[in-house]
């Protein structure tokens, strides 16, 4: 059972619920890589002060947006964007304890807005982008998403079909190039992506003019119409080119 305690001016809501309900909400994939040393520091402070984990009952942040489930039904999915270390502490030493917590939930439109919200609220433990691959990747996702018309929703937060690109697929593939990303800037890669996309769309037009029955012709025709070819092949191999 969850209760709305307050609605803020920005539309976010303060929610009271049980710790078990909060623990059931997955951690956002764009969050920092969990720092186990930080988790242990929190545990040490609690043990030193003789405090149980029920004192970790506030300050959590959650986002929610539309996704598709396995049956391709649109669902409202929630993710924890702030508080993963406290939740890790509760997972480790709070077994059996049941208590109420409060968190703020914010509805966002897509991954770019999720990243913007995360950057805005997550100031409690400043960290250099170079030190955390997930935060580094967030910046490049934001730049690539912003390089294409927002109204067309070419890069989507929900599981989608080609030629549209699912942002979590982009995140997965970008993570493989973290070492290269450290040596460049998001705006540079975004510019390279746009140039590669334009060239690839031209190649597709030539290919279909010469071979009208080419493989995946429907996807390629739609990509040409949208002028968006990043997901045509479903591999994101173009990242190997734009990050060199």
N, C-alpha and C positions, 0 to 999 in steps of 0.2 A: 504494500500500500504506500503510495507516494502522495504528498500534499504540496500544492503550490502555496508558498508563504508570502511571496511578493513578486510583482512584475516590475522590472526596472525600466527606465526611460528608453533604453536601447532595445527593448523587447525581450531581453534575457529574463529568466525566471529563477527565483530561489526556491529550491525543492528540499523538502524533508522526506527522508526514506530510511529504510533499514540498511545497515552496512552490507548485508547479503545482497540486496538489490544493486547497490553501487558496485560491489565486487563482480557482479554479473555483466557489467558494461565493459566491453573490450577497450584496451588502450589504443589510442590513435596511432597509426603506423608512422606518422610524421613526427612523433614525439622523440625526444632524446633517447639514445641508447641508455638503458638503465645502468646507473652507477651503483654497483653492489657495495662498494665501500661507503657510499652515502647512506645506503639502507642500514648497514651495520652501525654507522655513527648514530643514527636515530634510535636504533635498538639500545645502544649503549647508554644514551641519555635517559631513555625511559627506565632502564634498569637501575641506573645510578640514582634517579630521583624516586624510585619506587612507584612509578606511574604506569598504569595499564594502557593498552592501545585505544581504549574508549575515548581518551583525550584527543585522539586524532580524528575528530568528528566534524571538521568544517574546513572550508577553503578549497574544496574540489571544484574543478571546472570541467564541463561536459559540452560537447557539440553534438548536433543532430542534423542529418540531412538525408535526402532520398537516395536509396540504393535499390538494386534488384536482388531478390533472393534466388535460390537455385531453380525455382520454377518460373523465373523471369517476371515475378510480381514485384511491383514497386512497394518498398517498405521504408519506414522512417527508422534509420539506424543511428544509434548513439555511440559516441566514443569519449573516453576520458582524455582530456588534453593537458590537465594539470593535476598532479596528485599521485602519479604512478609510484613514487618512492614510498609514500605513506601507505598506499595500498599494499605494496610489497611487504612492508613491515607487518601489517595486519595479517597478511597471508602466512607469514612466518611464525608469529608469536601470538596471534589473536584467535587461535582455534577454539571454537566453542563460545566465544563471546558474541552476544547479540546486543546491538545498541543502535540508536538512531544517528544519522549524519545529515548534514546539509551540503548541497552543492548548487552551483549556478549552471544552468543549461542555456545554451545559445544556439538558435537555429541559423545555419549558414547555407548558402546556395550551392557551393561547390568547393573543390579542393583549394582553389586560390583564396577563397574567403576564409577557409579553415586555417590556412597558413597565416593569413593576415591577422586573424584573431589570436592564434597561438603566439605570434611574435609580440602582439600587444600585451597579452596578459602574463607571459612567461618571463618575468624579470626578477624573480626571487633569487635565482642562481645564474648570474650572467655567465656566458660561455662563448668562446670564440667558435665561429662556424667551422674553422679548420679542425677543431678538436672533436667534433661530433658529426659523423657521416650523414645521419638523418637530417640534421639542421642544414647541412650543406646542400643535400639533395632538395630540400624544401625550396631553397632559393632558386635553384635551376628549374624546378617544376613551375614555380610562379612566373619566372621570366618566359618560359616556353608557352605556357597557357596564355599569358598576356600578349604574346606576339600574334595571336590569331583572333578574329572577330568574336567577341563574347556572345553575341546574339545567336551565332550559328551553333554554339555548344559542340564544337568539333572535338574537344577533349573533355570527357565526361567523368563525373564522380560515380556514376552508376555503371555496372557491368553492361557493356554495349556490344554491338556488332560492327564489324568493319564496313566502311572505312573510318568510322569514328574510333577514337582512341580512348581506352579506359585508363584513367590517371594512375591507378595502382599498377598497371602493366608498365607505364612509363617510369614510375618510381622504382619498380623492381629492376628494370634494365639500367636506369641511371646509377643505381647503387653499384653496379659492376664497374663503373668508370670513376669512382670516387677519387682515385689517385690523380687522374687527369683533371678532374674538376677543380682540385686544389690549385692547379697551375693556371687557371683561367678565371673569367668572370661570367656571371649569368647572362649579361646583356650580349656578350660576344657569342656565346653558344646559341642564344636565341636568334641572333642575326644569321648565324650559319644554318640553323634549322630552317628558317624562312627561305633562305637561298636554295637549300637542298630541296625543300618542298616544291618550290617553283619549278626547278629543273626537272624533278621527278614527274610532276604533272604534265610537263611538255613531252617527256619520254612516253608517258602513258597514252597521250593523244596520238603520237606517231605510231606506237605499237598497235593500237586499235584500228588505226587507219590502214595499216598494212596487214594485220591479222584480226579481222572482226570477230573471230571465234576464239580469241586467246583465252587462256585459263583465267578464271575469276573475272570474266568480262563484266558482269553486273556490278561487282565491287569497284572495278576500275572505272566504269562509266560514271558511277556515283561520285567517286573521288575526283574525277575531272570536273563534274558539275559543281562540286563543293570547293574545288581548288585546294584539296587537302589530301595528301598522299602518305602521311606518316604511319598509318596503320594498314595500308593496303596489303603488305606482306606479312603482317602480324608478328614481326620479329624485332622491330626497332633496331635493326642492324645499322641504320643510318647514324646512330649515336657514335659508332666507331669512326665515322667520317667527320662529324661536326665537333668532336671533342679532341681532335688531333692538334 
